[in-house]
């Protein structure tokens, strides 16, 4: 399953990097797989992918919960929300191509929550997407 999660991660990062408006805000190389406390904001963190089998007959059907965070400091909630909107536009119902004989059936936005990080000037938009894949991955 980790190979499939890796393929899903690669496809998501490629889709986000292809969005010129998003890159104009966050800059190049600003999509990470962990929170970087000393990195210049804004940036995006692909925080987590949780995968669950949904087929009873091992047909390769998986449901994935994908968590991404849009971090901003100087421009606050407004910038975090703008980044979240561009992420949603890049990923919601996107026809991503995955490697390894796996097909993405759907990728849908589930929710976005914005908040201010306690004791800092950072603002974050926490996003959750739901993906369904089939195949042997």
PyMOL commands that set and color helices and strands:
alter all, ss='L'
color gray80, all
select helices_A, chain A and resi 2-17+20-26+76-91
alter helices_A, ss='H'
color red, helices_A
select strands_A, chain A and resi 31-32+43-53+62-72+102-116+123-135
alter strands_A, ss='S'
color yellow, strands_A
deselect
rebuild
show_as cartoon
